Amino acid sequence: MAFSLNGNNVGWGRLTADLITLVLIGANVSIEKSLYPKLSEATAQTGEEFPEFLSRNFERVLRRIELLWGEKEIVDYFDSLLLKDIDDGKKNSSNRIDRSDLFSNADRANRMGFPLQAVSEIVLLKQIHQHLFPAKVLNPYDPSSSVEAVPIKVSGSLKRPSENRAAWQNEAVQYEPVRINNKHLMSWPVFRTQQELADIAELQRKGENIYPLQGKQMGEILLHYGVIDDNNVNVVLALQKDIAYKNLSIGEILLGVGLIKQDELNLALLVQAGIPMVDIVSIDIPPEISKVIPRTRAREKRAVPIGSYHDMLFLAVADPFSFAEVSFFTVMTGMKISLVFAPADEIIKYFNVHGVASRHTGASKQAFRNQASRDTDFSYGPSVDTAIVITDVSENDSVIINLVNQMILNAIQEAASDIHIELFNDGRESSVRFRRDGNMEDFENFPRIYHKAVVSRIKIMSNMDISETRRPQDGKISFTMPNGGQVDLRVVTIPASPGVEFVTIRILSSGEPLPLGELGFIQRDMDVFREVCQRPYGLILVCGPTGSGKTTTLHSVLKELNIKERKIWTVEDPVEIVQPHLCQVQVNSKIGMTFATVLRSLLRADPDVIMIGEMRDDETAKIALEASMTGHLVLSTLHTNSASETVSRLLGLDIDPYNLSDALQAILAQRLARKLCVACAIREEASASEIEDLAEEYYQSAHNTLPTPAARIAIIDGWHASFGDTLYLMHPVGCELCDKGYKGRIGLYELLRATPSLRHLIRQQSAASEYLAAGVEDGMRTLKQDGIEKVLSGITDMIQVRSACI
């Protein structure tokens, strides 16, 4: 056990062996601990060593301490030893001791007071006494009276003064103090928000101090923040009269006698110099700032960009006093560099577990970092190969289990649709990326040595074969949330290079389906779609690429159809959205439970409505068509690019065109486009040329040719009738609530209704262009036309529409 004075411990290992040797030359004095029973018991009780230096060289002092041990008078005696000037002369009293005969000539050579070893042992004895007899402490404002020390290994160095400053030695600090219930201690000013950084930059720009004590004396700063007290200051003033200390600063003396730690001195120097101290763990670093400096270069220089203010970039480093790369980063970024301080271990941890910043919340990222960094010491080496990713880390280790659980929980909380775990050939870390609103976003990284264990853990959760790493596998997870809810996950593992597998986890939407009216249909499409969905039989198809929201649309339809008078079955792989009173079946091809097999059984189960997750083959398509012609309403999805191409795709599955023409009710093609953030998007009046260009694109998407002047005017007049005399376009800006100006997604739709003319074309197995022309003639809007109208409505912009539509 060790004890601290003012939050700093004083240990025996801090003292210079040269000083001990100096005073013991020619002496071989045996130590009689039996002469000091109280001190022997106290040091044994606290786990400290007996003060041997005092017993050998200052016997009378140690005997007086033994005599007064446990009494209130010992506090005055300690103060008299440490604070009284030698020039006070020989005075015999309880508070002043005749110190002239405490030193031999050899001891006092060129000295005016106690050697450093004696000072340290006296301070330690005072500290032990205060711990064992707290009621005897006379000064209630002495911070050491409310300080305990907990043995915690830390790395650091300590410089000690001696007669020869070149002989100072460095030695590891063994204990770090923990302050308890001390109202008099002030916390160090640490900045944790971007607003505080902006305030700092504004003060620096005006030439004002960022700290109230900036530029003050070191003693005043340490005193203000409770690191030392008035008694400590008096000790230093007395020691400065010693020839060994006269050329040293107050900070160096306090450090030398063990009254403060190196870290506390460094913090005081930062306050004195006006260098900001930041918490890079808590601060939410904007994504654009994290990318200002390439991550590899930032890691190489151990510098973290954390924020900016106009043309100033805040760069967190561990030693701002000696950081020599300011010019380098000024040239690289083109910005003024303002150095701020962050502890070296926090910077190392940042680069070990912190990926490129994104718009994910600081809380979720910090939770993931905490799991990724728990009980580990990361190191970086060469590029990834098989030998590197195969380690002793087990998939059953608590670190791996917590890391995977935290990653999945973060993705769910961040409303991500997919999780991607990747380890590239040149990667030194495994990356975790989320797909959100259709975009891939960097979330966090974790050490490459965990990759194999993380993949194995996910395989175990998905009931996969962890020994099989050469073939793709798929599985499912039912993930339990902290609130007790269940979220279904679909997992795919794919071997990318020898010994390395990539993982993709689809987060299935298990919440309440959206009302049909909130999907973003224009009024014409909404009316038509609702009408065909209420028919007693027929085939309704929703088409589009993976992730375009087809299943969401079908479940919105089922939400409206789900009444007591109807029997509804669904056949899905997997069941993504669960609704009450639906009979939902999940296929399992491993046991022969395919779409076609289940559909055959359902036809004998008296259904009114059947929803098929996907038409994957001609057998499923034929059974679905048969069901739609025998008195059932069949809803299904198909992977095609547009509504007009879907008919050709079905005919390519060897579907009878006459049966299809009779059964088909409607085909809905859809895409998802990113919505503009309503909080920051700006509105600008569209110019005449912009409107004309939009009109040409609008017409060409349906007719595959440029419009005539009359057609262009008719389109523009229709827009004015719908959106007003002045047409506006919205533009993304970006704010704290969105991702570069976008937040959420909106559906773009193309609804092809089965009219008599379309049924006639199906029987003739016409080309897809003829189906498109028939639909447009009937009032259908193409995907791009629907998108352009949503642009004029201010919901999205043309960049997103063009990226979603051909």
Rosetta blueprint (number, residue, H / E / L):
1 M L
2 A L
3 F L
4 S E
5 L E
6 N L
7 G L
8 N E
9 N E
10 V L
11 G L
12 W H
13 G H
14 R H
15 L L
16 T L
17 A H
18 D H
19 L H
20 I H
21 T H
22 L H
23 V H
24 L L
25 I L
26 G L
27 A L
28 N L
29 V L
30 S L
31 I L
32 E L
33 K H
34 S H
35 L H
36 Y L
37 P H
38 K H
39 L H
40 S H
41 E H
42 A H
43 T H
44 A H
45 Q H
46 T H
47 G L
48 E L
49 E L
50 F L
51 P L
52 E H
53 F H
54 L H
55 S H
56 R H
57 N H
58 F L
59 E H
60 R H
61 V H
62 L H
63 R H
64 R H
65 I H
66 E H
67 L H
68 L H
69 W L
70 G L
71 E L
72 K L
73 E H
74 I H
75 V H
76 D H
77 Y H
78 F H
79 D H
80 S H
81 L H
82 L H
83 L H
84 K L
85 D L
86 I H
87 D H
88 D H
89 G L
90 K L
91 K L
92 N L
93 S L
94 S L
95 N L
96 R L
97 I L
98 D L
99 R L
100 S H
101 D H
102 L H
103 F L
104 S L
105 N L
106 A L
107 D L
108 R L
109 A L
110 N L
111 R L
112 M L
113 G L
114 F L
115 P L
116 L H
117 Q H
118 A H
119 V H
120 S H
121 E H
122 I H
123 V H
124 L H
125 L H
126 K H
127 Q H
128 I H
129 H H
130 Q H
131 H H
132 L H
133 F L
134 P H
135 A H
136 K H
137 V L
138 L L
139 N L
140 P L
141 Y L
142 D L
143 P H
144 S H
145 S H
146 S H
147 V E
148 E E
149 A E
150 V E
151 P L
152 I L
153 K L
154 V L
155 S L
156 G L
157 S L
158 L L
159 K L
160 R L
161 P L
162 S L
163 E L
164 N L
165 R H
166 A H
167 A H
168 W L
169 Q L
170 N L
171 E L
172 A L
173 V L
174 Q L
175 Y L
176 E E
177 P E
178 V E
179 R E
180 I L
181 N L
182 N L
183 K L
184 H L
185 L L
186 M L
187 S L
188 W L
189 P L
190 V L
191 F E
192 R L
193 T L
194 Q H
195 Q H
196 E H
197 L H
198 A H
199 D H
200 I H
201 A H
202 E H
203 L H
204 Q H
205 R H
206 K L
207 G L
208 E L
209 N L
210 I L
211 Y L
212 P L
213 L L
214 Q L
215 G L
216 K L
217 Q L
218 M H
219 G H
220 E H
221 I H
222 L H
223 L H
224 H H
225 Y L
226 G L
227 V L
228 I L
229 D L
230 D H
231 N H
232 N H
233 V H
234 N H
235 V H
236 V H
237 L H
238 A H
239 L H
240 Q L
241 K L
242 D L
243 I L
244 A L
245 Y L
246 K L
247 N L
248 L L
249 S L
250 I H
251 G H
252 E H
253 I H
254 L H
255 L H
256 G H
257 V L
258 G L
259 L L
260 I L
261 K L
262 Q H
263 D H
264 E H
265 L H
266 N H
267 L H
268 A H
269 L H
270 L H
271 V H
272 Q H
273 A H
274 G L
275 I L
276 P L
277 M E
278 V E
279 D L
280 I L
281 V L
282 S L
283 I L
284 D L
285 I L
286 P L
287 P H
288 E H
289 I H
290 S H
291 K L
292 V L
293 I L
294 P L
295 R H
296 T H
297 R H
298 A H
299 R H
300 E H
301 K H
302 R L
303 A L
304 V E
305 P E
306 I E
307 G E
308 S E
309 Y E
310 H L
311 D L
312 M E
313 L E
314 F E
315 L E
316 A E
317 V E
318 A L
319 D L
320 P L
321 F L
322 S L
323 F L
324 A L
325 E L
326 V H
327 S H
328 F H
329 F H
330 T H
331 V H
332 M H
333 T H
334 G L
335 M L
336 K E
337 I E
338 S E
339 L E
340 V E
341 F E
342 A L
343 P L
344 A H
345 D H
346 E H
347 I H
348 I H
349 K H
350 Y H
351 F H
352 N H
353 V H
354 H L
355 G L
356 V L
357 A L
358 S L
359 R L
360 H L
361 T L
362 G H
363 A H
364 S H
365 K H
366 Q H
367 A H
368 F H
369 R H
370 N H
371 Q H
372 A H
373 S L
374 R L
375 D L
376 T L
377 D L
378 F L
379 S L
380 Y L
381 G L
382 P L
383 S L
384 V L
385 D L
386 T H
387 A H
388 I H
389 V H
390 I L
391 T L
392 D L
393 V L
394 S L
395 E L
396 N L
397 D L
398 S H
399 V H
400 I H
401 I H
402 N H
403 L H
404 V H
405 N H
406 Q H
407 M H
408 I H
409 L H
410 N H
411 A H
412 I H
413 Q H
414 E L
415 A L
416 A L
417 S L
418 D E
419 I E
420 H E
421 I E
422 E E
423 L L
424 F L
425 N L
426 D L
427 G L
428 R L
429 E E
430 S E
431 S E
432 V E
433 R E
434 F E
435 R E
436 R E
437 D L
438 G L
439 N E
440 M E
441 E E
442 D E
443 F E
444 E E
445 N E
446 F E
447 P E
448 R H
449 I H
450 Y H
451 H H
452 K H
453 A H
454 V H
455 V H
456 S H
457 R H
458 I H
459 K H
460 I H
461 M H
462 S L
463 N L
464 M L
465 D L
466 I L
467 S L
468 E L
469 T L
470 R L
471 R L
472 P L
473 Q E
474 D E
475 G E
476 K E
477 I E
478 S E
479 F E
480 T E
481 M L
482 P L
483 N L
484 G L
485 G L
486 Q E
487 V E
488 D E
489 L E
490 R E
491 V E
492 V E
493 T E
494 I E
495 P E
496 A E
497 S E
498 P L
499 G L
500 V E
501 E E
502 F E
503 V E
504 T E
505 I E
506 R E
507 I E
508 L L
509 S L
510 S L
511 G L
512 E L
513 P L
514 L L
515 P L
516 L H
517 G H
518 E H
519 L L
520 G L
521 F L
522 I L
523 Q H
524 R H
525 D H
526 M H
527 D H
528 V H
529 F H
530 R H
531 E H
532 V H
533 C H
534 Q L
535 R L
536 P L
537 Y L
538 G E
539 L E
540 I E
541 L E
542 V E
543 C E
544 G L
545 P L
546 T L
547 G L
548 S L
549 G L
550 K H
551 T H
552 T H
553 T H
554 L H
555 H H
556 S H
557 V H
558 L H
559 K H
560 E H
561 L H
562 N L
563 I L
564 K L
565 E L
566 R L
567 K L
568 I E
569 W E
570 T E
571 V E
572 E E
573 D L
574 P L
575 V L
576 E L
577 I L
578 V L
579 Q L
580 P L
581 H L
582 L L
583 C E
584 Q E
585 V E
586 Q E
587 V L
588 N E
589 S H
590 K H
591 I H
592 G L
593 M E
594 T L
595 F H
596 A H
597 T H
598 V H
599 L H
600 R H
601 S H
602 L H
603 L L
604 R L
605 A L
606 D L
607 P L
608 D L
609 V E
610 I E
611 M E
612 I E
613 G L
614 E L
615 M L
616 R L
617 D L
618 D H
619 E H
620 T H
621 A H
622 K H
623 I H
624 A H
625 L H
626 E H
627 A H
628 S H
629 M L
630 T L
631 G L
632 H L
633 L E
634 V E
635 L E
636 S E
637 T E
638 L E
639 H L
640 T L
641 N L
642 S L
643 A H
644 S H
645 E H
646 T H
647 V H
648 S H
649 R H
650 L H
651 L H
652 G H
653 L L
654 D L
655 I L
656 D L
657 P H
658 Y H
659 N H
660 L H
661 S H
662 D H
663 A H
664 L E
665 Q E
666 A E
667 I E
668 L E
669 A E
670 Q E
671 R E
672 L E
673 A E
674 R E
675 K E
676 L E
677 C L
678 V L
679 A L
680 C L
681 A L
682 I E
683 R E
684 E E
685 E E
686 A L
687 S L
688 A H
689 S H
690 E H
691 I H
692 E H
693 D H
694 L H
695 A H
696 E H
697 E H
698 Y H
699 Y H
700 Q H
701 S H
702 A H
703 H H
704 N L
705 T L
706 L L
707 P L
708 T L
709 P H
710 A H
711 A H
712 R H
713 I H
714 A H
715 I H
716 I H
717 D H
718 G H
719 W H
720 H H
721 A H
722 S H
723 F H
724 G L
725 D L
726 T L
727 L L
728 Y E
729 L E
730 M E
731 H E
732 P L
733 V L
734 G L
735 C L
736 E L
737 L L
738 C L
739 D E
740 K L
741 G L
742 Y E
743 K E
744 G E
745 R E
746 I E
747 G E
748 L E
749 Y E
750 E E
751 L E
752 L E
753 R E
754 A L
755 T L
756 P H
757 S H
758 L H
759 R H
760 H H
761 L H
762 I H
763 R H
764 Q L
765 Q L
766 S L
767 A L
768 A H
769 S H
770 E H
771 Y H
772 L H
773 A H
774 A H
775 G H
776 V H
777 E H
778 D L
779 G L
780 M L
781 R L
782 T L
783 L H
784 K H
785 Q H
786 D H
787 G H
788 I H
789 E H
790 K H
791 V H
792 L H
793 S L
794 G L
795 I L
796 T L
797 D L
798 M H
799 I H
800 Q H
801 V H
802 R H
803 S H
804 A H
805 C L
806 I L
